[in-house]
Each structure stands twice: as C-alpha cells, then as structure tokens.
Amino acid sequence: RVELVQILLKSSNQFTSLSVESVRKQQRSAANGESTTFSDAIIRWDTIQPFTLVFTASDEPLFVYKKPTDVPKALVDDFKFYYQATRQALGNHAHQITTKSMLNFAKYPRILSKSDKIPAGTQEQGLSDPENGMNEQSMFPDYNTLGHTELFFKLASLSNKYFNKSICPKCFGQYDFQQVECDKCASQETLIRPTSYDHKDVQQFQIDIAKRLQSSYVLTPDNFIKMLLIYMRVQSGIPVLIMGETGCGKTSLIQFLCQKVLDQELEIFRIHAGVTADIIIKKMNAYIKIVQAYTGEEKRLWIFFDEFNTTTNIGLLKEIMCERTLLGEPLPNKMVFLGACNPRR
C-alpha cells in the first residue's frame, strides 16, 4: 500500500512541482541576467514521461503512460502478486476477478469467496487465463499497438454516455434511453441505442459508434494520452493550456473529448488583437447566463480561449482562468476553462 501511495504521489509532480519549478528556474535566470530558452520553462510533451491513472465512470482504473516501460515495476509486481493470491484462493474462479475488484481489495482487504463472481462477458481482457496469471498486456497495454476502436473503448468508459443512453448519429448528443428523435439537429435524426444492456450488445454499439466517429476524427495513441491528461486536469479544476502550431489539431482534440466523448457543452472564444476587455466581459456574462440555466449536476460548460496570447488583455484572461473570478466576482463552478496558443517566435 505504501508503494502504491508513493507512486501516485510521484505522479502528481506532473501537475504541481514539475511545472512550478520550471517556471521558477526561468524567473531566477531572468533576475540574474542569465540567458535561458523560453521553452525550457514549459512542460514539453516530447520530454515528459507521464504516469498516473484516471478513474472511469464505473470506478475502474485507466492507467496513463506513453510506453509500458513508464509503468513503475513495483505497481506491476503488486498486481501480479494480488492476482496470484486470488487465483490460489479461488482456484478456477480466479479468472472472474476484475481490475476493479483488485483495487477494491487494496482499499478493503478481505478473503474473496466464490460469491464474488462477475457476470460473464465483463471480465477484463487478459485476466481470463488462470494458468498464466495476470496478463501485463491487458493490465498495462502498449497503447501504440491499439487502433481507433480499442482506444475509443477506453475513452468511452469515462462516462455512461455510450452504455445506457440514446445517441444522435449526426451530432452524437446523448438522450434518455427511451427518446426517439434528436431535438438538437434540424433534421431530427432518429436516435440509436444498444439493443439491450447486455455486455455484448453494449460493446457492439460502441464499435458502431467508433466507426461513425472515425470518418471525422481518428484516435491515435498520442491524442488518446493527451485527452486523458486533459480530462484529469479538468476533473481536478486545473486550467488547461495547450501550445502547438496552427493546424496541429488543438481545437479538434478538445471538441472530440468534450462533445463526442463526454457530451458537455463547448463554447469556442476565438481571441485576436481586436478583442477588447469589454468584449471579453460581455462574452463571459453571456456564458454565465448559460451555466445558470443548467439543471443537471453533471452538465458543465467548457470555454475554450483559442489563441489567447494574441490579446493585450492577458491579465483579464489570467483572472478568469486561474483565479476563477470576473472583475473580482466568483465564477460558477460549472465552468471549465481551456486555452490554446501558438509557439513563441
């Protein structure tokens, strides 16, 4: 348990001390008159080896890393040890223990019994071989070997959207299971849904959704990991700032995660040199009214400040995104702030 906690604490550096220390290093060099590269103060995607985990809508862990070698060996050994112990205790029933039950055991240790059966079809892939024990390739897969559909399965687990909801095949908005038509699209598309709540039917439904989405956006290991890291920051209330060249896919990545995977509302505020403080304040007041009309607890408004560094009103945007206030007044909790900018020249 101590090792697991230490691993999680170490992974939190990706969101706290790692970023802070990089910025302070640049500040110290500027104060001392030393030359330094501006990009050194930025956490670069190509230089970090993130490892952490996300809990899905069903409380299953989804581990985040670039390569399987980034996974701490102690964690892999702990999962192997646990599986071997449960296999010995349950014999042929060990294959019915899922990843979720393994983590639950870490929180609430007890002797598992045959009553812990999981319905057929819900086992974690790779845990079904009692002779070989836990399969590392299923617990900690190499994401570089997974295709669009397999990656979509993992992203879909972040919400219940593609499990027990009706979906519009055009805008991919979610509705109650019994609803028939989409009331957002002008064409009033007929909604699609799983044939039943059976695992196989839900899986087939997700395969169909993945194929439909693939025509407009293709998931890769690179954007998959980035989406998970963005999702973690959003869930933690940390502002998300993305830097990349024009046309590299910053906006489309946010749109896919927000609207296609999570079904949240998204407002794209395109910033440029002509955007004044009054325009920003007027826009924010309009967003506040939208959020105040929300009734569901899970509904949130994602506000994406595109090319936020092109305005002279950076101070106002910093107050909104970092301090979560507008002219000193607190902003609603259901607002999520993200921003994108181009690399400094």
Disulfide bonds with the S-S distance in Angstrom:
none
